[in-house]
Amino acid sequence: MKIISNAKIFSFSILLLLPSTSYSLYEKPKNHIKTTTFVSKSFEMGLGSIAAKTFEDIKFPKGHIGIKSFDAELVNQEGNSIPSYETYLYHWFAIKYHKNITMSLNPKLHRPEDAFFKRNEGTCNGGILSHYWGFRVESRGTSSNILDPFAIEQGNPTKIKKGYEEKWLFNIMVIDTRGAQDKKCCIECRCDHMNLPKDFYNVTRDIHNQPLTTNYKGGFQGSRRMVSFRYKISWVDWNKHQVPVKVYILDSTNRIRSNGSKIIHDCQVEYTIPENGDGDSPHVQKANIPIEKGGYLIYGTAHMHSGIVNVTLYGQDGRTLCTSTPKYGRGNEAGNEKGYLIGMFVCYPQPGSIKIHDGEILALESRYKNEFCSGAMRHFYIYLAEELP
């Protein structure tokens, strides 16, 4: 039974630990980290096909816990990692929601309050970028680890209404580029795939520029295969030694406006880099984003697309808080595909060294190659701790 609709949810580094940032915060008490790998329900992909899937009530660690890492990728039916040049993971988002476990089994009697999203602390309004974890295929090479004693708190019973359960869903989009001549062009489509006409991706014309017959199914003729979404979660049982961090996802297309005293964060999520003859200078997108509740910066990285140069988060006084740069593949194996974006650099500042103040206006500046690109994204993930151990 589908409780939550497939709404528009968009909410995307190689970990380089330099000697100055490689350290252990605490020797005691040691965290007893648990790790489990889960696999989603399989779905079929054919050459040239696109799949947009929402999996509700996914398997997730139970109880009052602190998440230490969350990694994911596409695998085939044998459990092997799939290279991006075969089937491309366009995006994946892990989204939290609360569900009324006492509600009627009759869908006609369901109320809006029977199931609702519990978004992160980010500034975008409504359901935009409401997820906690999620990138593109570059998540294979982007560290999600959180240093001790910090963790993302989940399952706190004091924050779950009586009669409700905390649950999670995945929203994913996958593009099969086997057989395509220009694979990278195929993966840079706009991902506004909601509310489109039926068979939108198959609409085309024949060699005489006439519409194809209504029974045309589209795509390339070739082999089909089953793929799954595999994800690995590490966590600890919550106790007094854990320090919670809050998840913020910022968008450099955020258009700030106000309605009286209320600040409205009108995030565009994605945009188009227009054709420009000046290809030597990067295309720069910048947003000034006020943060209502600050904290100490514990983690920072970016979700971008191929063609990214770098993205930097600045404090209101101009100080650099974090710069995330890309890593591109050089080989053929999954996770190192030549020419593909395979990871983003992660910032791990010394805890307590960088503080974002309440009400501070942050500047998010992203730089892409100055080449035409549709559906470009420029999102920045930061974890903030309100207190230190």
N, C-alpha and C positions, 0 to 999 in steps of 0.2 A: 504494500500500500504506500503510495507516494504522499508523504506528509508535507514536504517542503518542495516547492516548485523549482524548476531549473532556472532560477533567476539570473540576471546579469551580475555575475560576481567576478570582479577582476581585482581582483584585488591586485617578483620574480627575481670559488675562489680557492682558488687554491689557497689553503692555509699556509701563510708564510710566517713562521715564528722566528723572528730575529732574536739574537742573544738577549737583547734588551727587553723583549716581551715574552720570552720563554721562561716561565717560573711557576712554582707551586705556591699557591696562596697559603695553604694550611696543611700541616702534616697530620694533625689530629683534630677532630675525629675523622677517620676515613669514611668516605661515602661508599655505600654498598650499591654500586650501579648495576641495574638489571638491563638487559638488552634482549629484544625479541624482534624477529623479522616476520612480517605479515605479507600476504599476497592477496590482491583483490580478485574478484570474479573475472574470469577471462572474457574477452570479446574479440570478435573477428575483424580482421583488417585485410582489405584487398588492395592491389596496386592502384594508386591514385585516389584512394578513399580517405575520408576525413571522419573522425569519430569524436563527438562531444558527449561525454558521459558524466552522470552524477551518481555516485554510490553513497547511499545513506546508511547510517548506523554501522560504520566500518568498525573493524576490530581495533581496539585501543586499550592500553593498560587501564585497569580499574583502580578505584580508591583515591585517596588524597595523596597526590604524588607531585614530584617536580621533574619536568622534562629537561633532559640534558642535551639531547640531540634528536634530529628528525631528518632522515635521508630517504630519497625515493628515486626510482628509475623504472623504465620499461624493460620487461623480459619476455622471451618467447616461451612456448609451452614446455621446453626443456629446462627453463629456468636460467637461460643464458642472457646476458645483457645485450640489448639490441643497439647497433650503431645508429647514429643520428641520420646518416645518409640513406638508411633504409626506411626507418619509421621514426618520425621526429616528435618528441614530446613538446608540444607547443606551450602548454602551461599545465600546472597542477596546483590546486589550492586545498589546504586542510582547514575546514570551517567548523566552528563549534556551534551547537544549538542545544536548547533544552526542550524536552518533550514531556508532555503530560501522560504519565503511564496509566492514568485512570480514565482516560477519555473513551468515548464510545467507539466501537468498531465500525459504526456506520459513518462513512465519509460525509454524508449530508449533515451530520450533527457536529462536525468538527468546527472549532472556533479558532480565530487567529491566535489567541493566547495559548492554544494547546501546543504549539511548536513555534519557537522563535530563535533567531540568531543571537549569539553572544559574541560581539565583535571585539577586536583588539582595541588598544588605546589610541590608534592613529587618528589623524585629523579629518580625513575625508568623510563627507556626510553620508548618512544612510548605509546601504549595503555595499558601497564602493570600497574595495580593498579591505574587506572585513576579516580576511583570513589570518591565521597565526603563522602558518608555514606555507611555502609555495614559491616555485620559481618556474624555470623552463628546464630544458635538458641540462643546463649548466649546473644544476644542483648536484650532479655527480662529482663535480670538482670544486664545490663551494662548501667550506666547513660550516656545520651547524652546531658545533660543540660550544657549550657554555662552561666557562671555567668555574671551579669550586670557589666558594660554596653557593654560587648563584644558580637559579633554576627558574623555569616558567611554571608557576603553580597551577595545577588543574585538579578538579574533583573536590574542591573545598566544600564540605557539606553545609557550612554556614552560608554559602552563596548560591545554594540550589533550593528552590522553593519545595515545600512539602508536596509530594505527589508527582514530582518531576524527576527526570534523569538527565544527566549531562551526556550528550552524544556528539559524534563527529561525522562529517561527510567529506567526500572528495568531489571536486569539480575538476575535470581534466579534459584536455583537447589534444588529439593525436592526428598527425598527418603522415600518410604512407607515401613516400616519394620514390619507391622502387619503380624503375622504368621511366621516370621523368628526365628530360634532357637538362633542364635548369632546376636542380633540386633546391638550391637556396632561394630562388625566386618563389618557389611553391610554399616555402615555410614562412615567408614574410607577408602573409595575408592579414587583413584586418580581422581581429578575433571577435568582432561583434556578430556572433553567430546565433544570437537569439532573435526570435520574431522574424525569421527570414522565410521567404516562400518555400513550399515543399520542393525538394530536389534542387535547392538553390545552386549547389556546387556543380550540378550536372547540366545546367542550362547552357546550351551552345547551339551553333549552327553548322550545317554541313558545308561541303566544298563549294556549293552554289549559293551560300549565304541564306539558305532556307532553314527554318526551325526543324530540328530533328523530330521524329515521330514520338508520340506520347509514350510508347513502350520502351524507349531508349533508357537504359539504366546508367549509362555513363561509366567513367573510369577506364583503366587499361584492362585488357583481357590477360589474365595471368593467375598465378597461384595466390591462394588466400591462406592466412595463418591466424592462429589464436595468439593473442598477446595479453599480458597481465601487468598490473601496476604493483611493483614490489616496494615495500617501505620498511625501514628499520628504525625503531624508537628505543632510545636509552633513557632511563629514568631512575629516580630514587624515591623511596617512601618519605613523605614529608615529615619533618621534625623541626625542633627548635634551632638546629644548626643550619638549616637552609635559609637563604636570603632570596626573596622573590624579585624577579625583574618583570617589567611591563613591556609589551611588544607595541612598537609604533611603526607604521608603514607610511612613509611620506611620498608625495607625488610632485615632481617638478612641473607638472601641468596644472597644479592647484591654482585656481583663480579665486583669490580672496575677495570677498565682498561682505557687506554688512546689512543687516535688517534691524535697524534701531541699534540696540546694544549687543545684539547677537551676531557673532562672526560666522559666516557661511564659507565652508571650504568646498568650492565647486571643482572637484577633481575630474579631469578629462580622461584619465587612465592611459590613453594612447593618443598619438597624433601622427601627422604626416610631415616628413622632412621634404620640402619641395625641391624640384630640380633647380640647381644653382650652378652657374658657370665657374664660380670661385671654389674649386674643390680643394684648394690648399688650406684654407681656414676651416676649422671645425664648426659644426652647427651647434650653437649654445642655447640651452633652454634653462631658465632660472626662475625660481619661485621663492618668495619670502613668506615663511610659514610660522605663525605664532604658536608656541607650545604652552598650553594652559598649565599643565603640571609637569615640572622637570624632574631631574634626578641625575645620578651618576652614570656616565656612559660605560657600558660593560661590553657591548658587541655592536658592530656596524658593518653592513655590506650593502651591495646594490643588486637589483634585478634589471638587466638591460638586454638588448638584442645585439646581434652581430653588427659590427660597424662602430661599436662604442669605443671611445678613446679613454675616458675616465669620468667619474662623477665624484664631486666633493661636497661635503656638508660643512658649512661655516657657522660659527657662533655670531651673535649680534654684534660683537666687537671686532669681527673679522678673523678671529682665530680659527685655524683649521681643526675641525673635530675628527674628521675621517675622510680619507680618499680611497676609493675602491677602483681598481684597475682590472682589465680583463686578461684572460689567458686563452690563447687559441691553440687548437690541436695541430699536431704535426705528423700523425700516423694514420693507421687504418682501423685500429682496434677501438671498441666501444669505450668512450671516455677520453679518447685522444684523436678524434676525427679531424683530419687535416682541413684547416680553414674554418672550422666551426668554433663558436664560442663554447668553451668547455668548463669555465670556472671564473669566479670573481674573487678578488682579494678581500679578506676579512680583517677588520680592525679589532684588536684586543688591547685597549689602553690599560695601563696600570690602574686598578680600581681606586677611585678617589682622585685621580689626576685630572679628569675632565668632568665638570659639572655643568649641566644645562639648568638654568634658573627658571623658576615659575614665571610664565609670561614672556620668556625670551623669544625673540623673532629669529628663527634660523633661516639661513640662505642655502638652498639646494641648487647646485649648478651642475648640469650634465653636458657632456660634449660627445657628439657623434661625428663620424666622417660626413663631410658635406656632400652627400649623395642621396638621390631620391630613395625614400623608404617610407612605406605605409605601415601603420600599426605599431610604430616605435613606442617603447615604454621606457620610463625613467623613474624607477621606484627605489626608495632607500629604506632599509630595515635597521632600526636601532632598538636595543634593549636597554632600558633604564632602571636602575635600582634607586628607590627613594631613600634607602639607608645603607650603611656599610656595616659589616660584622665587627 
